[in-house]
Amino acid sequence: MKKKYLLITLFLAGFIFISCDDDDETFSGYVEKTEANLNANDASTDPSAARWEMPKLNNAYDYITHYTENGQLNYALEYAPEKAHAHWVAYRFDSNLRAQAVGRTDIWGVEPYYNDKKQYQVDVQYFTGYNRGHILGSAERLNSREANIQTFYMSNMSPMLGNFNGIYWGEIEDLVRTWGRNCESGDTLYVVKGGTIDDRILRTISVSNTLGTDIAMVVPKYYFIAVLSLSSKGIAKAIGFWLEHKDYGNSTAPYLKTLRRGAVCSIDALEELTGIDFFCNLPDWAEDIVESHYNINSWSGL
């Protein structure tokens, strides 16, 4: 099958520029925005829900935001307290948030959102047989000490097999982090990460809440990342990753390259796999195109 590569430029005036080419044809032109955004989040209660990194909110989960003292949103997540695991974690990189001004703090903490509902507050602890795997990585928030400390909340942890966390999933996470750190002035990288917490889990493990009660935490069978890049010139592109949670038994460079390329998919495909509506706040006229196409060669390192 021939792939079509699209270069998409967004204009606030309501037009989208598309350049599309494959082996046989080329096309370029302007398409006028005619329809409203029909699936955007309702931001009347919390304006952060309107940010471009946010998926469509699901009332079955708790929507949690973490801000730093300067009023900057560090990250947001949807959390399933009955499963002791995040549904997804959303954040962004830009020329400010990409900064590497501090080191890893290793200050583990509980989720403050549940201070009044301690039955859902996972206590600081190790996960027997698994790493405490960050969803939003510590290395992705080195712009301030406060921002880094917030990445160590237990709500941002997922039980990951050691080699999966350190080698295979880490290979993809490092790549996305590099894209974020390379953001130039005016560029933004929007990221949503998570693991499956529905019927696609490996098992549950017993963890303690801050009341000392044992609760069940799910261990995802698959992990995912959705990425949307918007340059200072308004050029947008998107790509998804979906990887089974296991030890692949091969850490050679050629294998890892094959693995990360094999994990690639469109955002539309990732939505089918996860049931999550990513980047729902994008104008519909742009979302439909950006999410249905990807060009693996336009992402450095893949």
Backbone torsions as a table, in degrees:
resi	resn	phi	psi	omega
1	MET	NA	136.0	179.5
2	LYS	-83.2	138.5	179.5
3	LYS	-94.5	140.8	173.2
4	LYS	-102.8	131.5	-179.6
5	TYR	-106.4	129.4	-176.6
6	LEU	-116.6	135.7	170.8
7	LEU	-109.8	119.0	-171.3
8	ILE	-117.7	124.7	178.2
9	THR	-116.3	123.8	-177.5
10	LEU	-94.6	136.0	176.9
11	PHE	-123.3	132.9	-179.2
12	LEU	-63.2	-22.0	-179.6
13	ALA	-68.7	-11.2	175.4
14	GLY	107.4	23.3	177.0
15	PHE	-123.1	156.1	175.8
16	ILE	-127.6	133.0	177.0
17	PHE	-100.2	129.2	-177.7
18	ILE	-123.1	130.4	170.9
19	SER	-121.6	117.9	-172.7
20	CYS	-127.0	131.4	177.7
21	ASP	-147.4	148.9	169.5
22	ASP	-140.7	-159.1	-174.1
23	ASP	-68.5	-23.3	-171.0
24	ASP	-110.9	-23.8	-170.5
25	GLU	-146.2	160.9	171.8
26	THR	-132.0	150.5	178.3
27	PHE	-149.6	139.0	171.2
28	SER	-149.4	149.2	179.9
29	GLY	170.7	177.6	178.9
30	TYR	-105.4	137.2	175.9
31	VAL	-119.4	125.2	-177.7
32	GLU	-78.3	138.4	174.0
33	LYS	-70.2	122.8	-177.6
34	THR	-122.1	-22.5	-175.3
35	GLU	-109.1	155.5	178.4
36	ALA	-79.5	168.7	174.9
37	ASN	-83.9	105.2	-171.4
38	LEU	-87.3	-14.1	-175.3
39	ASN	-123.0	20.7	178.3
40	ALA	-67.6	154.7	175.6
41	ASN	-67.2	149.1	170.8
42	ASP	-78.7	111.1	-176.5
43	ALA	-103.2	16.8	-177.2
44	SER	-67.9	-30.5	178.9
45	THR	-88.9	-39.7	-179.4
46	ASP	-137.4	108.4	-177.3
47	PRO	-59.5	-23.7	180.0
48	SER	-62.5	-23.5	-179.5
49	ALA	-64.0	-17.6	-178.3
50	ALA	-87.8	-4.9	-177.8
51	ARG	-67.5	151.7	-172.9
52	TRP	-67.6	-23.2	-179.8
53	GLU	-77.4	-12.8	-173.1
54	MET	-79.8	129.2	169.0
55	PRO	-72.3	175.2	174.1
56	LYS	-64.5	125.8	-177.3
57	LEU	-71.7	145.3	-178.3
58	ASN	-117.5	119.2	-175.7
59	ASN	-65.8	-10.9	178.3
60	ALA	-73.7	-13.4	-176.4
61	TYR	-122.1	164.3	177.1
62	ASP	-88.5	130.1	177.0
63	TYR	-93.5	120.6	-172.9
64	ILE	-125.7	134.3	176.7
65	THR	-120.6	146.9	176.9
66	HIS	-126.7	114.9	179.3
67	TYR	-106.8	152.8	171.2
68	THR	-93.7	169.5	-173.1
69	GLU	-60.8	-23.5	179.3
70	ASN	-82.6	6.7	177.7
71	GLY	85.3	7.1	-178.1
72	GLN	-87.5	133.1	176.6
73	LEU	-72.6	119.5	179.7
74	ASN	-80.0	-52.3	174.3
75	TYR	-166.0	167.1	175.9
76	ALA	-132.3	158.7	178.4
77	LEU	-150.8	155.2	164.2
78	GLU	-103.4	133.2	-173.7
79	TYR	-126.5	138.7	177.2
80	ALA	-105.6	95.4	-173.8
81	PRO	-61.9	-31.4	-179.8
82	GLU	-70.8	-17.6	178.7
83	LYS	-109.9	-1.7	177.6
84	ALA	54.7	38.8	-175.5
85	HIS	-153.1	147.7	175.5
86	ALA	-70.6	145.6	171.3
87	HIS	-78.6	-42.7	172.9
88	TRP	-161.3	161.6	173.6
89	VAL	-127.4	130.5	-176.7
90	ALA	-121.9	139.6	-179.7
91	TYR	-160.6	178.3	-179.8
92	ARG	-141.1	158.3	168.1
93	PHE	-112.9	139.8	167.7
94	ASP	-146.9	-172.2	-174.5
95	SER	-64.5	-18.9	176.1
96	ASN	-90.9	-47.3	-175.8
97	LEU	-72.8	-15.2	178.9
98	ARG	-77.9	-11.5	-173.4
99	ALA	-56.5	146.5	177.0
100	GLN	-119.3	76.2	-173.7
101	ALA	-98.5	-17.2	-177.6
102	VAL	-134.2	172.1	176.0
103	GLY	-102.5	179.5	178.0
104	ARG	-64.8	130.0	-175.6
105	THR	-88.6	-33.0	-175.7
106	ASP	56.7	32.5	176.4
107	ILE	-99.3	93.0	-176.0
108	TRP	-76.1	143.7	-177.9
109	GLY	-150.8	166.5	177.0
110	VAL	-85.4	168.2	179.3
111	GLU	-81.0	112.2	-177.2
112	PRO	-60.9	-25.4	-178.8
113	TYR	-56.6	-29.7	-176.3
114	TYR	-101.3	23.5	177.8
115	ASN	-57.8	-31.8	179.0
116	ASP	-97.2	1.3	178.1
117	LYS	-135.1	64.8	-170.7
118	LYS	-64.7	-15.5	176.8
119	GLN	-64.3	-20.5	179.4
120	TYR	-103.2	-1.2	-173.6
121	GLN	-91.2	104.0	-179.5
122	VAL	-68.3	127.3	-180.0
123	ASP	-73.5	159.1	177.4
124	VAL	-68.2	123.7	-176.1
125	GLN	-167.7	164.0	171.3
126	TYR	-84.1	157.8	175.2
127	PHE	-102.4	112.7	-176.3
128	THR	-58.5	120.0	179.2
129	GLY	87.4	-3.6	-176.9
130	TYR	-138.6	156.4	169.5
131	ASN	-75.8	153.2	164.8
132	ARG	-81.9	90.9	-173.8
133	GLY	-85.8	120.4	174.4
134	HIS	-63.2	140.2	168.8
135	ILE	-85.1	-62.8	164.4
136	LEU	-80.2	115.3	-173.7
137	GLY	-69.2	146.2	173.6
138	SER	-55.1	-41.6	-177.5
139	ALA	-69.1	-9.5	178.0
140	GLU	-92.1	-3.9	178.8
141	ARG	-137.4	75.2	177.0
142	LEU	-112.0	14.6	-179.0
143	ASN	-76.1	-22.4	174.7
144	SER	-158.1	157.0	178.8
145	ARG	-62.6	-43.2	179.9
146	GLU	-60.8	-44.1	-179.7
147	ALA	-62.6	-39.3	-179.9
148	ASN	-69.2	-40.8	178.7
149	ILE	-58.6	-39.3	-178.7
150	GLN	-65.0	-23.8	177.7
151	THR	-72.4	-13.1	-179.1
152	PHE	-94.3	8.5	172.8
153	TYR	-64.4	142.1	-176.7
154	MET	-65.6	-21.5	176.2
155	SER	-67.1	-18.6	179.3
156	ASN	-95.9	9.0	-177.9
157	MET	-103.5	145.7	175.5
158	SER	-134.6	138.9	179.0
159	PRO	-73.3	109.8	-177.6
160	MET	-119.3	140.6	171.6
161	LEU	-57.9	140.7	-171.9
162	GLY	-56.1	-50.7	-178.7
163	ASN	-69.9	-32.7	176.2
164	PHE	-63.0	-47.1	-178.8
165	ASN	-65.5	-47.1	-172.4
166	GLY	-83.2	-23.4	-174.9
167	ILE	-117.1	-63.5	-165.8
168	TYR	-79.5	-55.6	174.9
169	TRP	-67.3	-37.0	177.7
170	GLY	-59.6	-31.7	178.1
171	GLU	-61.2	-42.2	-179.7
172	ILE	-76.4	-41.7	178.4
173	GLU	-60.1	-42.1	179.2
174	ASP	-61.7	-37.5	-179.8
175	LEU	-64.8	-47.6	179.4
176	VAL	-63.4	-39.5	178.0
177	ARG	-61.6	-39.5	178.1
178	THR	-62.8	-42.1	176.4
179	TRP	-59.7	-41.0	179.9
180	GLY	-66.1	-41.4	-178.9
181	ARG	-70.2	-18.6	179.4
182	ASN	-91.5	6.2	177.6
183	CYS	-61.0	127.8	175.7
184	GLU	-92.8	173.4	-179.5
185	SER	-55.9	124.8	-179.4
186	GLY	93.3	-13.6	177.8
187	ASP	-85.1	150.7	175.0
188	THR	-140.6	136.5	173.7
189	LEU	-116.5	121.2	-179.1
190	TYR	-102.8	131.9	-172.7
191	VAL	-133.0	137.5	171.6
192	VAL	-129.1	127.4	-178.0
193	LYS	-130.2	154.9	176.3
194	GLY	177.4	-174.0	176.3
195	GLY	-135.6	157.2	-177.8
196	THR	-70.8	130.6	-179.2
197	ILE	-124.4	12.0	178.5
198	ASP	-87.3	-131.0	178.6
199	ASP	-80.3	-6.4	-180.0
200	ARG	-96.0	75.3	176.1
201	ILE	-127.8	155.9	176.7
202	LEU	-76.3	-39.9	-177.1
203	ARG	-179.1	-174.9	167.8
204	THR	-118.6	152.7	174.9
205	ILE	-122.1	154.2	-179.4
206	SER	-89.1	125.8	175.1
207	VAL	-128.9	165.3	-178.8
208	SER	-103.6	140.2	170.1
209	ASN	-89.2	178.7	-174.7
210	THR	-75.4	-2.7	172.5
211	LEU	-92.2	-3.2	-178.8
212	GLY	86.1	11.1	179.9
213	THR	-93.7	140.2	176.3
214	ASP	-76.9	133.5	176.0
215	ILE	-131.9	160.7	-176.5
216	ALA	-96.0	127.0	174.7
217	MET	-108.7	131.9	-179.7
218	VAL	-77.3	150.0	173.8
219	VAL	-111.9	109.5	-176.1
220	PRO	-60.6	146.1	174.3
221	LYS	-88.2	-24.0	179.0
222	TYR	-135.9	150.5	173.3
223	TYR	-122.7	154.5	-175.3
224	PHE	-142.5	155.7	171.5
225	ILE	-139.4	133.4	171.3
226	ALA	-114.4	131.2	-175.4
227	VAL	-128.4	131.6	173.5
228	LEU	-125.5	126.1	179.2
229	SER	-111.8	131.7	174.8
230	LEU	-129.1	118.4	-178.3
231	SER	-83.7	167.9	179.1
232	SER	-63.3	-20.4	178.3
233	LYS	-89.3	0.8	179.1
234	GLY	87.0	11.4	179.4
235	ILE	-83.5	124.0	-176.1
236	ALA	-114.1	144.9	173.1
237	LYS	-152.9	157.4	-177.3
238	ALA	-144.4	156.8	-180.0
239	ILE	-157.8	151.1	179.1
240	GLY	-124.6	159.9	175.8
241	PHE	-134.9	141.4	-180.0
242	TRP	-142.8	120.7	-174.7
243	LEU	-139.1	133.6	177.5
244	GLU	-70.4	142.0	-177.3
245	HIS	-84.9	97.5	179.2
246	LYS	-163.2	169.8	173.9
247	ASP	-90.6	116.0	-174.0
248	TYR	-83.6	-12.8	171.4
249	GLY	72.5	16.4	180.0
250	ASN	-152.4	115.7	-176.9
251	SER	-115.1	20.3	177.9
252	THR	-70.3	153.4	-177.2
253	ALA	-59.2	-44.9	179.0
254	PRO	-61.1	-39.0	-179.7
255	TYR	-66.6	-43.0	-178.9
256	LEU	-63.9	-35.9	176.9
257	LYS	-64.8	-44.2	178.0
258	THR	-62.2	-39.9	-178.5
259	LEU	-64.0	-49.6	-176.8
260	ARG	-67.6	-35.1	176.4
261	ARG	-69.2	-35.9	179.0
262	GLY	-70.8	-19.0	179.1
263	ALA	-83.5	-9.8	-174.7
264	VAL	-73.0	142.9	173.8
265	CYS	-156.0	170.1	174.9
266	SER	-76.3	164.2	175.9
267	ILE	-66.5	-36.9	176.0
268	ASP	-57.9	-44.8	179.1
269	ALA	-64.1	-39.4	179.6
270	LEU	-65.8	-35.2	176.9
271	GLU	-65.0	-38.2	176.9
272	GLU	-64.4	-39.0	-178.1
273	LEU	-72.2	-36.5	-173.0
274	THR	-101.3	-23.6	-173.0
275	GLY	77.4	10.0	-179.0
276	ILE	-100.7	135.4	176.4
277	ASP	-92.1	96.4	-177.0
278	PHE	-77.0	150.2	172.2
279	PHE	50.0	42.2	-175.8
280	CYS	-68.0	-17.9	-178.4
281	ASN	-84.8	-6.0	171.3
282	LEU	-63.5	144.8	173.0
283	PRO	-54.8	137.8	-176.9
284	ASP	-54.8	-36.5	-177.4
285	TRP	-65.7	-23.4	176.4
286	ALA	-96.4	-38.3	-176.5
287	GLU	-58.5	-43.6	-175.9
288	ASP	-59.9	-37.7	-177.6
289	ILE	-81.8	-47.5	-177.1
290	VAL	-59.8	-40.4	-173.6
291	GLU	-80.6	-15.8	-176.3
292	SER	-94.8	-9.4	-176.0
293	HIS	-130.6	151.7	169.0
294	TYR	-151.5	152.8	176.3
295	ASN	-124.4	105.1	-175.5
296	ILE	-59.1	-27.7	-177.4
297	ASN	-80.5	-8.5	179.1
298	SER	-91.4	1.3	179.6
299	TRP	-112.4	112.6	-175.7
300	SER	-62.5	138.7	177.6
301	GLY	93.4	-15.4	179.4
302	LEU	-79.1	NA	NA
